[in-house]
Amino acid sequence: VVNLLGISITVLFTLLLVFIIVPAIFGVSFGIRRVYMKTLLKIFQWATLRIERGAKEKNHPLYKPYVNGIIAKEPTSLEEEIKELRRSGSGKALDTPEFELSDIFYFCRKGIETIMDDEVTKRFSAEELESWNLLSRTNYNFQYISLRLTVLWGLGVLIRYCFLLPLRIALAFTGISLLVIGTTVVGYLPNGRCKEFLSKHVHLMCYRICVRALTAIITYHDRENRPRNGGICVANHTSPIDVIILASDGYYAMVGQIHGGLMGVIQRAMVKACPHVWFERSEVKDRHLVAKRLTEHVQDKSKLPILIFPEGTCINNTSVMMFKKGSFEIGATVYPVAIKYDPQFGDAFWNSSKYGMVTYLLRMMTSWAIVCSVWYLPAMTRQPEEDAVQFANRVKSAIARQGGLVDLLWDGGLKREKVKDAFKEEQQKLYSKMIVGN
């Protein structure tokens, strides 16, 4: 038994080394993951058709997600809508600025619409699928339909938890261990081209191994637009693995708060080999200090581009929310990147208010795969007539347009905070201007 176990471990390690770790080091792929993805798609299609047929036979209604929202909205202004309301109700237009009782109905209708179809809250829940991916996580139609379908689902559970999960944990452990050891060793070398070369390839190698630990299938577009030294790379934010997705194709300086535990060990090792920008907990809230450190970094054209997620929180892969203006005030060249995940194989969104990091990583490693597309957009600079907010909105719109995401003005901080009084006061000001003028 011991000999058999030893042989099995040796064979497994050899397969890992030959088919995953070595290709990751050189950045090549044998195409196994692509074949795996196509096979899964065919199985998902069959399972979805079987569910629909079984539901039809048993007269079960199928849940269909509302892709475009449940309320049809037209882009009209407050003044135009109240004019129309007055015209249809009393026959009077807004010729004389005065209050009418019918105006109340406009605000009542808007309030009910917001409750029924909340643009913000639904951005922090899992994206609902129209097809079934055998995970029973993001489709409400999952129920007992037939014995064959149930057996297939059970077989999927065994494959994901008994084969893929141990394999992925082993790869993640290998990638993180090599990152800590490699960056620590490189950190002792004198500054120069040799150290920079080794640091770059150690980072790329370890991140690529970690990408394989998630069975990530990534398609990079327009690589000629990749961020360059002395700039800032900004991207929409869906998951903590966004960092791994981008860093497996490029070399970045990270920005973040200093942590303790395992994360702290990794940060201390990485900063020895590469000039990352880490802040103490007390420094993060000091906007001026953060801006100063970032400005000093980007002004040195020999330093790596900084990787920043200006939303400040994870959004569920359907939209882009307000970008914080701090990254756009320092006058550096901005390299926008759009990231879009395919939820058919696994939901990459991290709902941090619902799941802890360990639970989230377990869900990732027990998904079928992480499939995504990354678009590198042309570099953008702040125009003379633009302020930081306008520049941030222009970059955000470009990312949303390229990634096929909804462009929202709301602050992602509403995930945990109440709406600021300024939003309510803005509506009050608009209405008061109609009544009493400017």
Secondary structure, 3 states (H helix, E strand, C coil): CHHHHHHHHHHHHHHHHHHHHHHHHHCCCCCHHHHHHHHHHHHHHHHHHHHHHHHHHCCCCCCCCCCCCCCCCCCCCHHHHHHHHHHHHCCCCCCCCCCCCCHHHHHHHHHHHHHHCCCCHHHHCCCCCCCCCCCCCCCCCCCCCCHHHHHHHHHHHHHHHHHHHHHHHHHHHHHHHHHHHHHHHHHCCCCCHHHHHHHHHHHHHHHHHHHHHCCEEEEEECHHHCCCCCEEEEECCCCCCHHHHHHCCCCCEEEEECCCHHHHHHHHHHHHHCCCEEECHHHHCCHHHHHHHHHHHHHCCCCCCEEECCCCCCCCCCEECCCCHHHHCCCCEEEEEEEEEECCCCCCCCCCCCCCHHHHHHHHHCCCCEEEEEEECCCECCCCCCCHHHHHHHHHHHHHHHHCCEECCCCHHHHCCCCCHHHHHHHHHHHHHHHHCC
